[in-house]
């Protein structure tokens, strides 16, 4: 049976994470620009998107509303550039491959920071759904939104990262506990104990690891279903009020809700699938799938880039702005349909006026 820890860290691993980050950073910067400067009428909602995007991007280097985008970005940056970790599944542990920051940040602190930032994506996503739900509810004069419930959940989801990080920080083992654990269960990996970047955990020696995992899973499950409820109820409100609002307003709310759902669901697959694979390897102790499970972190590292791409492609205004900017960079004249219409109509009116004068003459 192959050992869960390799002889050396495959060189392609950190290179691949750096390449992913190399694509992700410019895409997220474009996303920030579009949300911040090309989103008239979005007001507070754009702050939610930035919140979500920035935190998600940071996860890649360690582990949208405009703030959602910010959270994703920070998570990705931490995971891909600051302290990229190589995991020794089915052992709950791994090695911090960060060549620079790894000298100043221990593997345990890096993992704690990664989880702390990553958990804020849940809060950012909930803020976006609450904002969209309340925006639709305020159109109706008869519907009363349960703001106390929304505010309570938003408060709890912002406490959640701190509570999870504290639990994770207290889940570490002493050096002697790690040494005995590795020697008994994974003797082939004993040499990694001599490297500062190595870290290992065991829920039997320190139950705080189980508290962190089970508590996080339970809370994410509850909040995810509440976001699903808010999305469905927002659509129901819009359908009921469709006859009382302009077609443009209805389409605006509907498009924003669909875009938000796509930003969460599609990139969410890039997180859920790898996490399920890693959990399967840990629970079944399938050592042969160690490298596949670790390489699935490439999917996690690209979720912010995917999230930002979905946001841009699902917004007609963003697509048009990008097209205009690209054509201008290529020194091509770009004319929108509106500009084209305004340039033609005067000539048609002048021609008609000339013809009318000729008939009078």
Secondary structure, DSSP 8 states (H G I E B T S, - for coil): ---SS-SS--HHHHHHHHHHHHHHHHHHHHHHHHHHHS-TT-THHHHHHHHHHHHHHHHHH----BBBBHHHHHHHHIIIII--EEE-TTSSEEEE--SSGGGTS-HHHHHHHHHHHHHHHHHHHHHHHHHHHHHHHTT-SS----HHHHHHHHHHHHHHHHHHHHHHHTT---HHHHHHHHHHH-GGGGGGGGSTTEEE--TTT-THHHHHHHHHHHHHHHHHHHHHHHHHHHHHHHHHTGGGS-HHHHHHHHHHHHHHHHHHHHHHHHHHHHHHHHHHHHHHT-GGGHHHHHHTHHHHHTHHHHHHHHHHHT-HHHHHHHHHHHHHHTT-----HHHHHHHHHHHHHHHHHHHHHHHH-
